[in-house]
Amino acid sequence: MRHCRGPADYYRVRATGHAMTLGLEPSLKESKNRFVMSVFDADRRLIEEDLGKTSPTRTLAVTPQATYYIKLDLNHAPIETPQYQLHAHFR
């Protein structure tokens, strides 16, 4: 996926499998460097929220060929790292 530059970015992804693993690089492992990741379905209904507070990666069950929207809020990310990259992998 593309780089995240702003404090809140939205991404649209099309599922190519039954499970979607989301990750952010560089990883924000320290508790003070938290971020909020929210996943919405095609109708913009919230599926998961605050994913980044529990783990730098998260796997969700998804419907193949369905569209999902991911909102990434980096308000708590360290300012010395100017950009992050969001990855979505399907299986």
N, C-alpha and C positions, 0 to 999 in steps of 0.2 A: 504494500500500500504506500501511499505517499507520506511525506513528512508532516508532522503536526507542528505548526508554528504558533498559532494563536492560543489563547487561554481556553477556548471551547471550539472544537472542530467536530463536524458531522461527516460520516462516511457511509456510503451505500455499498453493500456487498450482496452478491447473489450466491446462495449456498450451492455447492457442488458435491455435497455429501450429507451424511446424517449427523455429523458432529462438527462444530466450529470451535477451534481453539484460538483465542485472542491473546496476544502478547504485546508488550511495549518494550522497545529498546531505545536507549539503554534502560535496563531494568531499575525500577525504583524500589529497592529492597528495604531500605531503612524506613522505620515507622514514621519519621518526620517528613518523608518525601512521598506523601500519599497523593493519589490522583483518583478521579471518579470516572468510571467507564459505565455507560448505560447502553443497553441493547433494546431496540424497538422492532416490532414486526412491520409488515408492509402497510398496515393501517395506523402506524405510529403508536401502537399500544406498547407500554413498557413490559419487557420480558424479564430483564435483570438490571440491577443497579448497584453501584458501589463495588464493582468487581475488583478494582485495583486496591482496595483497602485490605483485602484478605490474601491476595497472591498476585505476583506480577503476570501470571497467565491464568486463563480460565477456559474450561471446555463446557460448551452448552449443546444440548440436543437441538437440532434444527431440521427443517423440512427441506429436502433437496429441491433445487430450482426456485425456492422462495427468496424474496428480497428482504434484507434486514438493514436497519440503520443503526450505526454505532455513534454515540456521542462521547467524545473524550474531553474531559475537563482537567487541564493541567495546572489549575490555580495554585496547587500546593507543591508543584515541582520546583526543584532548585533552579534559580535563574542563571546559574553559571553554565548550565547545559542548554543551549539555545534551541535545539530541536530534538524531537523523538520520532521514532518510526513505529507505527502500529502494524502488526502482522495478523493476518487471519488465515488459518490453515483448515482445510476440510478433510474429513475421512469418512 
